[in-house]
Amino acid sequence: MFFFFNEYEQEILKAYELPIIKQLAESGEFYYQKAMDKFDEFTEFEIANIDVPALIEMTKKPNFSFERWLNSYNDKSAEYKLLLLIGQVVSYFDINAAMKNRLNEYADKRVLAKAMVRQNKWVKWLLDFKLGADVDTFPGNIRNAILFIQNPEENLSILSENYRRNVNEKLFSGEASNLVQGMKSIGIAPKNPLNAGVLFTWILYSDAIKKLWFPAVAVNPNVSINQENKFRNWLSNQPSVRSESFSNAAIYSYSKALREDIGQLEGMELHLPSRNIFDCFNLEEFQNLLDFIVNHKDYAELNINTRNRAISAALNKYEEFLVAMETDSDVSLPLGSVGNLQFTIEQSADGDAKKQSNAAFLRWFEPLLIALKELGGSATPQAARERIASNLNLSAEIVNETRGKTKHRKFDNEIAWSRNYLAYEGYIDKKVRGVWVLTEKGKNATMTLELASSIFMKWVDILKERRENKLGGVETGTENDDEQIVLDNIENVEEYSRETFFEEVFFGESEYDDIVAQLRRKKNIILQGAPGVGKSYISKRLAYSMLEAKDENRIEMIGHASNL
């Protein structure tokens, strides 16, 4: 018997009663059965006629794109079949896996963990596994993913070594050499024994239990300089999108953004008194701080006005850095999750498990559908907004609130952003220009905030994957939950965002940012290329993305296309 049970047994049993956890405990189906089946298929795959070392060398090439590499082989070849199996396995291991939405066969796209392991590293180590390498020599999170899927009854789906150690030290007083056996001792057992590791992980990640063991590091302002130096050294060894490593100028820009630029946001001192991101060294605290930053009313403008959007790029890299510091390797953060939505499992007053995104515009999904239904199933954007304002008795102050130097109305932007995601999901017909039209699905829909959150998180992943595929698999950072699209003449033109540009044009994100920055500064740019290669096509869509509206009346072609 462990000391842990005397102190925390009731908290564990209470977490066990959470609806989402209880449902898993009572299920007869292994939660990751498809993952296990695919891993078994991968394990048994014959590689005698494949030059596996040559494949491993391919994973080291710059600008690695798994999908492009996979499709370079004939789909009947042994190499294609092996790589496809690896892609399928990773699609169940990692929420950031390449081609996950296509290869993961679960309707809810469930995965073992949220990880920052690059696809090429997953492929490399799984190929090593096929060659008979000792799994115990693998990086911690990759090793633990393999060990879990091989024996889920005796392994937790907590992949981070640091987190496993914290659970043992804080809850078991360091006495539990096997965390699964320690958890079993309390008397909690799932109907299907294979779900033991998943069930125990979900309990440990429930809100009440997680706070007992999750690492909390006190901020010491005297060590921020040392933290910055560690970050700069770490960044100098990371691969850059454009070259082998980050330049000194880029490292300086990232450091300055974290040390000074972000601190300009109003209210930052309430969340981090020093306004210096390097005074935040705990991953959980940083992620809470990140929520404040990216949802700040002035964040988008501050980011745009920073050279090469160094703020958003720096925040992405700093999160990777903190993850690396916590695990001493590529990191996995296990998800208390069902489906595609990451959340903290907690119990509300009525006993229901809560899981929602905090994106501000989600609140308009339901009012927009109701407004369009009341207006006969279709309406101009202006009419829809007016009906929403009337239905909810919104004050003029809320409706007319503006943001940034452009003074566009926040209400208009958030309604338009909501319409985009409802259109992605098939509730609104996006093909009709200037009018928002409900589809049959939209007319019969009942919207909740939880469903809105699920739709949003689903499409963030899909759109991110589409963009990464167009960029050749280069990792370019995460989606910002509340990134605003500013729309001019919203009643009469189709919205057109930076995201839309990447959907229509095969173009690198960093190159796009450089071109836009030069256009804003120099007011002109020259595109060179033979006739028919798409200069006019790119130019028009570049203009649309800067206008954030597909408005032919605001652009003009001068001279011949070949001179653009």
Buried (B, 14 or more C-beta within 10 A) or exposed (E): EBEBBEEBEEBBEBBBEBEBBEEBBEBEEBBBEBBBBBBEEBBEBEBEEBEBEEBBEBBEEEEBBBBEBBEEBEEEEBBBBBBBBBBBBBBBBBBBBBBBBBBBEBEEBBBBBBBBBBBBBBBBBBBBBBEEEEBEEBBBBBBBBBBBBBEBBBBBBBBBBBBBEBBBEBBBEEEBEEBBEBBBBBEBEBEBEBBBBBBBBBBBBBBBBBEBBBEEEEBEEEEBEEBBEBBBEBBBEEBBBBEEEBEEEBBEBBBBBBBEBBBEBEEBEEBBEBBBBBBBBBBBBBEEBBBBBBBBBBBBBBBBBBBBBBBBBBBBBBBBBBBBBBBEBBBBBBBBBBBBBBBBBBBEEEEEBEBBBEBBBBEBBBBBBBBBBBBEBBBBBEBBBBBBBEEBEBEEEEBEEBBBEEEBBBBBBBBBBBBBBBBBBBBBBBEEEEEBBBBEEBEEBEBEEBBBBBBBBBBBBBBBBBBBBBBBBBBBBBBBBBBBBBBBEBBBBBBBBBBBBBEBBEBBBBEBBBBBBEBEEEEEEEBEEEEEEEBBEBBBBBBBBBBBBBBEEEBEEEEEBEEB
